Amino acid sequence: MNQEAALLDFVRRLRKFKKGRRAVHVRLSQLRPYNRRDQHLRIAATTFDRLVANYEAAVFKMFNDDLVVICNGASVADIDQAILHLRFLFADDPMLKTDERGYLPFCEWYELSTNYEAMLRMAQDMVDARTRHDAEAAATPAPAAKDRVPTIPLDPASLAVLESAVSQADLTTMILRQPICAVTIDRKPEPIFVEIYTSIESLRLTLMPDVDLHANSWLFQDLTRYLDRRMIAYLAHNDDDMLRRSFSINMNVSTLLSTEFLEFDKAHNNGKRSIIIELQLPDIFADLSSYFFARDFLRERGYRFCLDGATHLSLPLIDRDHLGFDLVKIFWNTDLVDHLSGQGGDQLKQAALRVGPERLIMARCDSEDALDVGDMLGITLYQGHLLEEMLARRITRRRSIKALADALARQRMAARG
């Protein structure tokens, strides 16, 4: 029996035992995606453990991540204590705001002695929703390899196989480039430099489509160190014109201190272009002394540094001056819109000013909304598929204008005869 059917069965059994029982429907499904990761949902469920121990509470976890809690003898204040804990955990989520009447749409309360029928309807609605969800899932064709959701977590054995495959595979098609552009007030992008990176998704689809490479962050970090070496070899032996211009690469701190990188630096760092090293915060804090040593040494060699992977939640915690970054890359997502209009909006704007808006890059931009939010934060540098599309349209337009001009010129020459 699934949890929805179990809830309905439990509520039906309570028809003759309604007195003193209260229930609350907690709509975790309405939270923003960044608050609905597995670890968040597990912690949310544990907030009701005291009610389970003291008030015979039954906690049902719905298919859509909602929780339904039914207690015997607990007061509203007893239950509300757990709800307040949830509100603290997810304080940055717009769903946690009360309306003008003080109503919290995050929760729906039920006094079984007075509105049992409403509780019964809610339980039946959950069963019906689960039935529709399962039917839709069964009717959905099996996804192609590129759409398949990885279900097997990366483990040491898989990592060993993957590294062996990577050492023999041609990674040329998996190494991608994406421009970082300055966008003017009239929304015209101008490429400043290009990021060169290994597409982890292409790597997964080609070599291990069912394995979730991000499931274990430490093993994934080990994989990226291995990929660093392949990237260095690619850069050292590639005579692409693109590499004669300024570019950025994502590296681990340990890679920067490796023999391979130092040899690459001696042979190819000619000072005629900027090379920006992108680093992740967890990797930096894993060995701060090594980071500071590598940063100071490579800065003398003309390299610049970019902190990669900041979010609207972590940006206020970053001290760019102390860490010594020239640039900070913040990832775009739709939650930024709600965050800027909520309680954390002023804090985020102050953080952007402290970092320096001209030093911020809004990455993963896929819609015009990203540019609108960037304008609010004073950002001028952007990266993502949207910018690639804007540049492609601009190039196409230029080519069309040139082709038209050439055709008119030929007509004039023909007319002169």
Protein Blocks (a to p, Z undefined) as FASTA:
>chain_A
ZZklmmmmmmmmmmmmmgopacddddfklpcfklmcfklmmmmmmmmmmmmmmnopacdd
dfkopacdddehiafklmmmmmmmmmmmmmmpmklpccfkopafkbccddfklmmmmmmm
mmmmmmmmmmmmmmmmmmpccddfklpccfbdcdfklmmmmmmmmmmpcfklmpccdddd
dddfkopacdfbdcddddfklmmmmmmmmbcfklpmmlmmmmmmmmmmmmmmmmmmpccf
klmpccdddddfklmmpmklmmmmmmmmnolaccdddddfklmmmommlmmmmmmmmmmn
opacddehiafklmmmpcfklnopabdcddddfklmmmmmmmmlmmmmmmmmmnopklpc
cehiabfklmmmmmmnopabdcdjklmmmmmmmmmmmmmmmmmmmmmmmmmmmmnZZ
